[in-house]
Amino acid sequence: MIQIFGTNKSFDCKSAQRFFKERRIPFQFIDLKEKEMSRGEFDSVVSAIAKTAGSRADAIDALIDKSSKSYAEIAYLDDSDKEDKLFENQLTLMKLPVCRNGKTDATCGMQQKTWELWK
């Protein structure tokens, strides 16, 4: 089943939910304001994104919302510190929505072309 991590106030998260509803693809929405990703879920998402991004560091970079007000806190950290800071501040630093299809596929932000391949 597809999981969408995000917030109810985010326009992109609502668009992602609508995308899957319109195609009758079942999904589970997890509001990060109520429950953030566990370390295992976070690692699974990073690993899945790393498959297409090239490396774990590139995956972390892809997950960071560079337009976030909190971006300055993470911009100049080294890669391992960035990952820890991102995990600790998912709500303020992560590019939403984060969509996960099982343990093997994940996206961040609006990725309809990729989602169309998920059945």
MDAnalysis code that builds the backbone (N, CA, C; Angstrom):
import MDAnalysis as mda
import numpy as np

u = mda.Universe.empty(357, n_residues=119, atom_resindex=np.repeat(np.arange(119), 3), trajectory=True)
u.add_TopologyAttr("name", ["N", "CA", "C"] * 119)
u.add_TopologyAttr("resid", np.arange(1, 120))
u.add_TopologyAttr("resname", ["MET", "ILE", "GLN", "ILE", "PHE", "GLY", "THR", "ASN", "LYS", "SER", "PHE", "ASP", "CYS", "LYS", "SER", "ALA", "GLN", "ARG", "PHE", "PHE", "LYS", "GLU", "ARG", "ARG", "ILE", "PRO", "PHE", "GLN", "PHE", "ILE", "ASP", "LEU", "LYS", "GLU", "LYS", "GLU", "MET", "SER", "ARG", "GLY", "GLU", "PHE", "ASP", "SER", "VAL", "VAL", "SER", "ALA", "ILE", "ALA", "LYS", "THR", "ALA", "GLY", "SER", "ARG", "ALA", "ASP", "ALA", "ILE", "ASP", "ALA", "LEU", "ILE", "ASP", "LYS", "SER", "SER", "LYS", "SER", "TYR", "ALA", "GLU", "ILE", "ALA", "TYR", "LEU", "ASP", "ASP", "SER", "ASP", "LYS", "GLU", "ASP", "LYS", "LEU", "PHE", "GLU", "ASN", "GLN", "LEU", "THR", "LEU", "MET", "LYS", "LEU", "PRO", "VAL", "CYS", "ARG", "ASN", "GLY", "LYS", "THR", "ASP", "ALA", "THR", "CYS", "GLY", "MET", "GLN", "GLN", "LYS", "THR", "TRP", "GLU", "LEU", "TRP", "LYS"])
u.atoms.positions = np.array([
    [0.830, -1.188, 0.000],
    [0.000, 0.000, 0.000],
    [0.876, 1.254, 0.000],
    [0.375, 2.277, -0.635],
    [1.098, 3.535, -0.728],
    [0.859, 4.342, 0.543],
    [1.922, 4.941, 1.039],
    [1.832, 5.820, 2.199],
    [2.205, 7.224, 1.751],
    [1.434, 8.215, 2.214],
    [1.738, 9.609, 1.953],
    [2.019, 10.264, 3.298],
    [3.247, 10.756, 3.459],
    [3.616, 11.491, 4.666],
    [3.532, 12.971, 4.344],
    [2.812, 13.723, 5.167],
    [2.686, 15.149, 4.915],
    [1.847, 15.826, 5.981],
    [1.237, 16.949, 5.605],
    [0.360, 17.665, 6.524],
    [-0.954, 17.964, 5.820],
    [-1.998, 18.111, 6.609],
    [-3.313, 18.401, 6.037],
    [-3.415, 19.796, 5.442],
    [-2.532, 20.692, 5.838],
    [-2.585, 22.063, 5.326],
    [-1.789, 22.252, 4.040],
    [-0.964, 21.286, 3.685],
    [-0.110, 21.417, 2.508],
    [-0.904, 21.186, 1.220],
    [-0.827, 22.157, 0.316],
    [-1.505, 22.038, -0.972],
    [-0.986, 20.823, -1.755],
    [0.345, 20.616, -1.757],
    [0.924, 19.489, -2.493],
    [0.484, 18.153, -1.903],
    [0.341, 18.080, -0.588],
    [-0.108, 16.831, 0.050],
    [-1.557, 16.533, -0.335],
    [-2.382, 17.572, -0.384],
    [-3.774, 17.389, -0.816],
    [-3.817, 16.947, -2.280],
    [-2.948, 17.533, -3.102],
    [-2.893, 17.156, -4.521],
    [-2.476, 15.704, -4.688],
    [-1.518, 15.258, -3.869],
    [-1.076, 13.861, -3.940],
    [-2.219, 12.924, -3.565],
    [-2.952, 13.266, -2.497],
    [-4.088, 12.435, -2.097],
    [-5.128, 12.373, -3.212],
    [-5.402, 13.512, -3.835],
    [-6.374, 13.559, -4.930],
    [-5.898, 12.708, -6.108],
    [-4.592, 12.764, -6.406],
    [-4.016, 11.978, -7.503],
    [-4.339, 10.484, -7.322],
    [-4.078, 9.971, -6.122],
    [-4.310, 8.542, -5.876],
    [-5.802, 8.209, -5.782],
    [-6.602, 9.099, -5.203],
    [-8.057, 8.875, -5.121],
    [-8.669, 8.774, -6.511],
    [-8.279, 9.699, -7.398],
    [-8.843, 9.728, -8.750],
    [-8.532, 8.449, -9.521],
    [-7.427, 7.810, -9.189],
    [-7.033, 6.573, -9.877],
    [-7.433, 5.328, -9.090],
    [-8.175, 5.540, -8.021],
    [-8.645, 4.450, -7.141],
    [-7.488, 3.588, -6.642],
    [-6.387, 4.241, -6.345],
    [-5.224, 3.537, -5.787],
    [-5.275, 3.741, -4.276],
    [-5.382, 2.650, -3.504],
    [-5.476, 2.809, -2.054],
    [-4.192, 3.388, -1.466],
    [-4.358, 4.262, -0.471],
    [-3.198, 4.866, 0.181],
    [-3.534, 5.132, 1.640],
    [-2.490, 5.341, 2.403],
    [-2.621, 5.708, 3.810],
    [-1.960, 7.069, 3.971],
    [-2.674, 8.020, 4.556],
    [-2.104, 9.346, 4.789],
    [-1.635, 9.424, 6.230],
    [-0.378, 9.827, 6.424],
    [0.182, 9.997, 7.764],
    [0.495, 11.481, 7.943],
    [-0.193, 12.108, 8.895],
    [0.014, 13.530, 9.176],
    [1.249, 13.664, 10.070],
    [2.285, 14.302, 9.541],
    [3.537, 14.442, 10.292],
    [3.380, 15.312, 11.543],
    [2.301, 16.099, 11.609],
    [2.059, 16.880, 12.817],
    [1.634, 15.979, 13.965],
    [1.014, 14.844, 13.624],
    [0.547, 13.905, 14.647],
    [1.574, 12.805, 14.925],
    [2.218, 12.324, 13.873],
    [3.149, 11.201, 14.035],
    [4.225, 11.291, 12.963],
    [5.458, 11.530, 13.381],
    [6.550, 11.597, 12.418],
    [7.015, 10.189, 12.044],
    [7.822, 10.109, 11.000],
    [8.364, 8.810, 10.575],
    [9.258, 8.238, 11.671],
    [9.192, 6.919, 11.801],
    [10.131, 6.246, 12.706],
    [11.493, 6.231, 12.027],
    [12.527, 5.887, 12.758],
    [13.875, 5.811, 12.163],
    [13.880, 4.779, 11.036],
    [13.195, 3.656, 11.217],
    [13.131, 2.624, 10.183],
    [12.437, 3.114, 8.919],
    [11.303, 3.809, 9.078],
    [10.584, 4.354, 7.926],
    [11.450, 5.391, 7.206],
    [12.086, 6.250, 7.984],
    [12.948, 7.286, 7.417],
    [14.086, 6.652, 6.613],
    [14.762, 5.646, 7.198],
    [15.860, 4.962, 6.505],
    [15.374, 4.286, 5.226],
    [14.181, 3.693, 5.289],
    [13.606, 3.035, 4.122],
    [13.354, 4.041, 2.995],
    [12.813, 5.201, 3.347],
    [12.557, 6.254, 2.353],
    [13.867, 6.749, 1.754],
    [14.854, 7.013, 2.606],
    [16.151, 7.509, 2.119],
    [16.795, 6.477, 1.186],
    [16.763, 5.204, 1.565],
    [17.345, 4.146, 0.729],
    [16.639, 4.047, -0.619],
    [15.307, 4.152, -0.617],
    [14.544, 4.066, -1.868],
    [14.856, 5.259, -2.782],
    [14.949, 6.440, -2.210],
    [15.266, 7.623, -3.020],
    [16.716, 7.572, -3.507],
    [17.593, 6.997, -2.705],
    [19.010, 6.880, -3.087],
    [19.189, 6.030, -4.347],
    [18.268, 5.072, -4.589],
    [18.371, 4.236, -5.793],
    [18.312, 5.086, -7.055],
    [17.487, 6.129, -7.040],
    [17.379, 6.975, -8.233],
    [18.268, 8.218, -8.130],
    [18.537, 8.669, -6.902],
    [19.343, 9.889, -6.720],
    [20.832, 9.627, -6.912],
    [21.262, 8.395, -6.672],
    [22.665, 8.056, -6.866],
    [23.374, 7.658, -5.590],
    [23.155, 8.404, -4.508],
    [23.805, 8.063, -3.241],
    [22.906, 8.474, -2.084],
    [23.244, 8.019, -0.906],
    [22.469, 8.375, 0.281],
    [22.519, 9.892, 0.525],
    [23.694, 10.487, 0.326],
    [23.833, 11.935, 0.512],
    [22.959, 12.699, -0.485],
    [22.886, 12.209, -1.729],
    [22.035, 12.844, -2.735],
    [20.561, 12.695, -2.374],
    [20.208, 11.552, -1.795],
    [18.821, 11.322, -1.377],
    [18.433, 12.286, -0.257],
    [19.327, 12.472, 0.708],
    [19.067, 13.417, 1.801],
    [18.904, 14.818, 1.228],
    [19.775, 15.171, 0.288],
    [19.703, 16.484, -0.345],
    [18.367, 16.663, -1.068],
    [17.883, 15.612, -1.726],
    [16.602, 15.675, -2.438],
    [15.436, 15.844, -1.459],
    [15.559, 15.259, -0.278],
    [14.482, 15.330, 0.719],
    [14.389, 16.683, 1.425],
    [15.446, 17.466, 1.368],
    [15.460, 18.744, 2.081],
    [14.705, 19.802, 1.277],
    [13.788, 20.472, 1.957],
    [13.037, 21.568, 1.348],
    [13.884, 22.833, 1.426],
    [14.503, 23.190, 0.318],
    [15.420, 24.326, 0.303],
    [14.701, 25.672, 0.427],
    [13.380, 25.669, 0.278],
    [12.622, 26.916, 0.454],
    [12.084, 27.053, 1.881],
    [12.394, 26.087, 2.718],
    [11.942, 26.106, 4.117],
    [12.598, 27.245, 4.891],
    [11.849, 27.795, 5.845],
    [12.394, 28.844, 6.705],
    [13.549, 28.298, 7.550],
    [13.538, 26.986, 7.790],
    [14.562, 26.355, 8.633],
    [15.775, 25.868, 7.841],
    [15.800, 26.107, 6.528],
    [16.876, 25.580, 5.687],
    [18.258, 26.030, 6.143],
    [18.378, 27.244, 6.648],
    [19.688, 27.762, 7.080],
    [20.308, 26.891, 8.180],
    [19.453, 26.234, 8.984],
    [19.948, 25.373, 10.061],
    [20.715, 24.157, 9.534],
    [20.423, 23.765, 8.291],
    [20.952, 22.506, 7.763],
    [21.892, 22.713, 6.573],
    [21.833, 23.878, 5.962],
    [22.529, 24.129, 4.690],
    [24.022, 23.838, 4.727],
    [24.696, 24.159, 5.827],
    [26.155, 24.050, 5.845],
    [26.672, 22.894, 6.693],
    [25.791, 21.989, 7.074],
    [26.222, 20.820, 7.846],
    [26.844, 19.785, 6.919],
    [27.686, 18.880, 7.473],
    [28.182, 17.796, 6.623],
    [27.087, 16.736, 6.494],
    [27.282, 15.791, 5.572],
    [26.214, 14.874, 5.183],
    [25.598, 14.081, 6.339],
    [26.429, 13.545, 7.235],
    [25.862, 12.730, 8.322],
    [25.056, 13.601, 9.282],
    [25.512, 14.819, 9.523],
    [24.760, 15.728, 10.392],
    [23.458, 16.167, 9.732],
    [23.482, 16.344, 8.406],
    [22.263, 16.724, 7.677],
    [21.191, 15.659, 7.858],
    [21.592, 14.391, 7.745],
    [20.626, 13.298, 7.866],
    [19.978, 13.297, 9.254],
    [20.788, 13.450, 10.295],
    [20.247, 13.469, 11.660],
    [19.329, 14.671, 11.878],
    [19.744, 15.830, 11.386],
    [18.946, 17.051, 11.548],
    [17.620, 16.933, 10.798],
    [17.660, 16.345, 9.602],
    [16.445, 16.151, 8.816],
    [15.490, 15.203, 9.536],
    [16.024, 14.111, 10.094],
    [15.185, 13.158, 10.824],
    [14.535, 13.825, 12.040],
    [15.299, 14.655, 12.735],
    [14.792, 15.312, 13.949],
    [13.779, 16.411, 13.637],
    [13.821, 16.972, 12.435],
    [12.959, 18.105, 12.066],
    [12.187, 17.818, 10.780],
    [11.529, 16.668, 10.729],
    [10.831, 16.250, 9.508],
    [9.785, 17.263, 9.055],
    [9.056, 17.793, 9.998],
    [7.948, 18.684, 9.667],
    [8.419, 20.004, 9.052],
    [9.537, 20.527, 9.542],
    [9.978, 21.842, 9.070],
    [10.998, 21.788, 7.937],
    [11.700, 20.667, 7.781],
    [12.784, 20.616, 6.790],
    [12.521, 19.721, 5.584],
    [11.543, 18.835, 5.665],
    [11.363, 17.844, 4.602],
    [10.455, 18.363, 3.489],
    [10.854, 18.067, 2.252],
    [10.039, 18.407, 1.089],
    [8.847, 17.450, 1.067],
    [7.646, 18.024, 1.100],
    [6.431, 17.211, 1.170],
    [5.669, 17.278, -0.141],
    [4.883, 16.275, -0.462],
    [4.670, 15.057, 0.303],
    [5.788, 14.044, 0.066],
    [5.995, 13.180, 1.038],
    [6.873, 12.031, 0.854],
    [5.945, 10.843, 0.637],
    [6.060, 10.217, -0.521],
    [5.204, 9.080, -0.855],
    [6.057, 7.825, -0.917],
    [5.540, 6.754, -0.318],
    [6.287, 5.502, -0.274],
    [5.411, 4.380, -0.788],
    [5.962, 3.592, -1.676],
    [5.270, 2.432, -2.229],
    [6.024, 1.196, -1.754],
    [5.557, 0.597, -0.674],
    [6.279, -0.530, -0.090],
    [7.612, -0.054, 0.460],
    [8.585, -0.935, 0.504],
    [9.898, -0.569, 1.029],
    [10.886, -0.220, -0.085],
    [10.462, -0.388, -1.341],
    [11.414, -0.246, -2.433],
    [11.328, 1.073, -3.199],
    [10.171, 1.747, -3.174],
    [9.998, 2.968, -3.956],
    [9.545, 4.120, -3.065],
    [10.104, 5.288, -3.293],
    [9.695, 6.486, -2.556],
    [10.003, 7.727, -3.381],
    [9.217, 8.767, -3.139],
    [9.437, 10.052, -3.795],
    [9.244, 11.163, -2.770],
    [9.775, 12.335, -3.084],
    [9.494, 13.513, -2.265],
    [9.084, 14.625, -3.210],
    [8.113, 15.412, -2.765],
    [7.566, 16.441, -3.632],
    [6.565, 15.827, -4.608],
    [6.082, 16.634, -5.518],
    [5.098, 16.174, -6.496],
    [5.809, 15.405, -7.617],
    [5.496, 14.127, -7.735],
    [6.172, 13.239, -8.702],
    [5.151, 12.381, -9.448],
    [4.169, 13.011, -10.081],
    [3.099, 12.256, -10.719],
    [3.584, 11.247, -11.755],
    [4.623, 11.590, -12.502],
    [5.123, 10.648, -13.534],
    [5.592, 9.344, -12.896],
    [6.245, 9.444, -11.756],
    [6.684, 8.250, -11.039],
    [5.487, 7.519, -10.452],
    [4.555, 8.258, -9.854],
    [3.387, 7.642, -9.225],
    [2.542, 6.881, -10.232],
    [2.512, 7.344, -11.489],
    [1.724, 6.658, -12.507],
    [2.228, 5.244, -12.759],
    [3.512, 4.992, -12.445],
    [4.087, 3.667, -12.632],
    [3.772, 2.730, -11.466],
    [3.268, 3.288, -10.364],
    [2.956, 2.483, -9.182],
    [1.535, 1.920, -9.311],
    [1.414, 0.638, -9.250],
    [0.088, 0.002, -9.294],
    [-0.059, -0.970, -8.165],
])
